[in-house]
Amino acid sequence: MSDPSKPATSNYTAENIQSLEGMEHVRMRPAMYIGDIGTRGLHHLVYEVVDNSIDEALAGYCDTISVTINADNSITVMDNGRGIPVDMHKKEGVSALQVVMTKIGAGGKFDKGSYKVSGGLHGVGVSCVNALSTHLRAEVHRDGKIWVQEYSIGKPLFPVREEGATTRRGTTVTFKPDGSIFDTLEYSYETLAGRLRELAYLNKGIRLTLSDVRNPDEEGNGRSDTFFSEQGLVEFVRYIDESRVPIIQKVIHMERTDGEIPVEVAMTYNDSYNENIHSYVNNINTHEGGTHLQGFRRGLTSTLKNYAEKSGMLEKLKLEISGDDFREGLTAVVSVKVAEPQFEGQTKTKLGNKEAVAPVSQVVSEMLEAYLEEHPADARQIVNKVILAAQARVAARKAREMVQRKGVGTGGGLPGKLADCSEKDPFKSELFLVEGDSAGGTAKQGRDRTFQAILPLRGKILNVEKAMHHKILENEEIKNIYTALGVFIGTEEDSKALNLSRLRYHKVVIMCDADVDGSHIETLILTFFFRHMKELIEQGYIYIATPPLYLVKKGSKSEYAWNEEQRDALIAEMRGAGQESSVNVQRYKGLGEMNAEQLWETTMNPEKRTLRRVTIENAAQCDHIFSMLMGDDVPPRRAFIEANAKYAKIDA
């Protein structure tokens, strides 16, 4: 990716750095700049720094990026790009490095001569990371010299200074997030690995390495992975579909880089009943879609429909083919590069640029048409899949009408098992999906009837990963979930779209036993929500309850523990210093082992409980994991368990 024919610094100097505004507001309102101050915001700091390195790669000056999680949960990001300019910035009167690190919105990406396109959702740059870090060190290798500056809470500790000679080039940034700002300071290896893997697929030829030195093994080695892709989106689609059964031989790949908006698409068909399209703009996951996705669907539908009609395969079909019939069993990745992207939607991840529709539609139409002509066997498989999808859609519509005929959202046709709350404002109402009738009965006794509703679920719900849509809607437990929530399914444009206008609860809590079966049921429910009610997850309405694992008792004193560390600390505390005395530990294997009062106090009381909100950090990663865990293909699941078992905590 790095182009040795280009001068190391090109015309990238202090004059290319534009300072847009001050950054005093960042610490006062951090969520405005990085989304939130929880886990997502903490990881977003890393993405902002990595985005700068990716921009260098897109410009052709960088091909290696490494990220290290240090022992103290600080982060080091190193690249082999040109290095941030260190010469004097005329307007600011200080080094350009200091401007980049201390001025919000300052950077080369705002100067079209430096970067044609650039990544980063918020575009706030590394200065925001600096403002939210107790300490940051920037080290630049440029023009044979090493330049360094360090900062505390965004303020320079000394002017940029030279610290020796070097034969390499690039920028190294090490930062420690501020504990007074963030709710947590612990980085997730899996979350960072998911994003770096995604970036490797989206930017073929770039090598990204993630290392974690926090918990070295007996030989002193930490965890490490390298992500590199030669084929880019083709390999991305293969990764996502690893556990699915393909119905065509190849991944269809389309790429055009000569227009104003470069377009790359990879797609394939499998024997599943789900549509899985992942779209990106400048490496940003646009999970709300937008104009580029509109262009993809337009090109796909028109081309396949024309081919199917010409082939004569639709002549005996008495059904009208609809747009989403062409997308059942489809896995696709759509990536575009837009110089000035306009984002819309609730989370600003929906592309609004109208000029993106035509290029994507044209690329898909031309290249898909060529593929179908050259691969007639694959073409027949795809059209047969479309015909089956149309027939299943009619069956699903009848099943859907049966669900919605009950009077969804009116209160008249609610499931008999549902113990509803008296509150009618969805914002104030909670629905607990409880594993088993027994625990459901306990929860009904222990709840606050004003705002908490209980829906017991009997046994393991249907595995939706392997079921046709109409079979899902015919399942009694799933019908009860739809009816209790009050959501509608299907629109004129999309027969599987979700209508949330009559959603009855803005907090849906999955409450299962803390054992293997409970975890399996929890995964089945999460799979259902991810595949068929993803909007609820995206809007932050889905939660997982965390009942305690232990009750530690000594005499009349008793305390709850949610993990082994808390349990051991309570045992030590109750025994007293150096005294051996009887401490009883009860391990809760199911919700039914607690009475109504205990369940309320530990798991349902808003003042004391801990709920884990379900979020989608990386949709493609979730897609891959759910299909692997819940699909039919055993080897990938076994490999996943073997690879990750050493990172799991096993409770004896």
Phi, psi and omega in degrees: 000320178291132185259104183292344181284344180271143176302149185302324183250350181047224177253029184268098183227186182302331182293341179277352183265119180251130177265118186266319182196170179285172184234020181297333186284342189299312183290331180285324182228063186300326183297334178294335186257328184236012176094307176197179180249018176264208182300319182297313180296322179300314180287333179297332177302318180295317182298323180298318181289317179297323179303322178299319179290321178297321177301320176297323178292317179298329179279353176094017185245003186214139176224003181222127180225132177234142177236129179236129171270112184280170186302329182264018182067017167279166184235139173239126177242124182232137176227172177245040176281200184286341186089135179299135179305142181243356181289171187291133176272118188301315184290317186271339178076014176226176180301144177300328176301315179295324178296313180300321186276344187234358179243120181299132178080002179277142177159167182290340184291345178273355178251110187299340179285340182269315181225127177289315174226158177214153180271191179097116183291312183273336177067021183275341173079181185291340179298326177293320176300316180300315182297332184257018179240141176291330179210138175220137177238126176248125179236122184246126174256113189204135177054036176080005181234158176253125179242139186224143167212142178240156186220155174231119183050044174085355182255134181297138176272339176196161178296158176304130183226154179275135182228044174116182183257162181207154175255352180257176176223159179135182182235138174237124180239126174240128182220151178240110181301151185276118180294341178279351180258313189265147179289331179220151179242008184265121181277143177265122178299316183297320181295314179293321179297320179299317181289319180292322176299315179300316180295326179295318178292323183283342182228076186300142179094354178260132180262120179242130182240135175242129178232144179230114183256012185289321184232076182294153178280188183299333180269004178085010181264139177267181179280142182205143176219146175243133182244122182209136180226127176275328185258356174064241188295332177300314179289329178299312180297318178299320179297312181300319185266016186307323185260006180258159181266116181287149176249355172235160191282327187236160167276124180283124184238135181225135180210136174218121184246002187269356181266182177295327179240099176300137184232136172223133181223139171227139183208156174206171177239142178230178185272013178280178182247014182253154171257126182230092179246126179244124185241147184221146172232118181052042179076000179271130179285109180268077187289347173270002177081224181130198188293327178293322177290323176300316178296320179298312182296321179297312180296318181297309185296312183295319182291314180294321181296316178300316181295315182298320180292317179295327183288342181081004183288345182263359187300320182272355181282125183264012181250153174274129178283133178250169184303317185282349173296329181284350185248001178287128183080009181268132168240126184214150171235126180244124181230127177232156175243119183238128185299315181229080183290141175248117183257143179232191175088172185298322182249017178057039177233034176237119183288132182251355183293113182297330184289356180274343184296305187298312181301318181292314180302317182294315180299312181297315182299308184296312187282327178290321177300317179296319181296315182297322179292323183276341182231072185299328179295315177297319181301317179296320179299317181295314181296320177299321177297320179297317180297315177299321179296321179295317179295320179292328180296321178295317178296321180293325180297320179295318179295321180295320179296326177295321179293314188275347178290343182290351181092047181303134175085352181264344182090348184279330185244035183287153181301144180297331181285342185287124169263099188281166176261164180278337180292133181255351178279115182303327182298330183260357188257146180234139174243123176262120172268109191249134179289115172089147180292325182296307178297326177299320178295318177297317180296322178297323179287325187270345187289169167265108187296342182298313187230000183247122177253150183235129173235104177289142176245127184272118176065204182270125179290167181303139173282100187289346181296333185243016186241145175289156189301318183290330176293324178297314182288342178272348180289128188299315183294320180290322175303319180297322179295312178303312185293317180297319181289332180081024181266153176254152179241134171100135173227177178300321184278328188216112185289348180250003182294152183255131177253114185260013186297335180245024177303130189265347181220138176258007174221113178245116188250121176273120185235104183237166177296152180269051176227185184298315179297320178298320178295323179295315179296319178301318179293321177299317180293317179296322177299317178300312181295319181294320183278327190236348177221044184302329180302325179294322177292314183297329179270003173080028184265349185258131181228160174240128178286153179234083176293153182292155178268333187222150166241118181255123187231143170214112184063233181271355182267134178217143180221151179263150176227138182258353177205175184293324180297315178297319179301310182296322179294320180292321178298314180297320182294318183286331178289329181084164184295111173071007182256131176268116177214162187284119174239124182263130179243122177254127178264117178280116177263345180209158179296330182293348179279351177258146173277176186300320181293319179294318180297320178295311185296323188265330195233337187243339181289115183303337182279342185234337187288164171238117176252139176258117179284135179274124179233162176247097179283325185214100186299319181295321178295317178298316179304311181298314185290316180296318180293328180286314184288325188252359180273187184270342188281111187283315186306314179297324179294317178297317180297321179296314181296316180296323182287330187254352183301324183290346179261356181268151176266122180259126181266119178285000000 
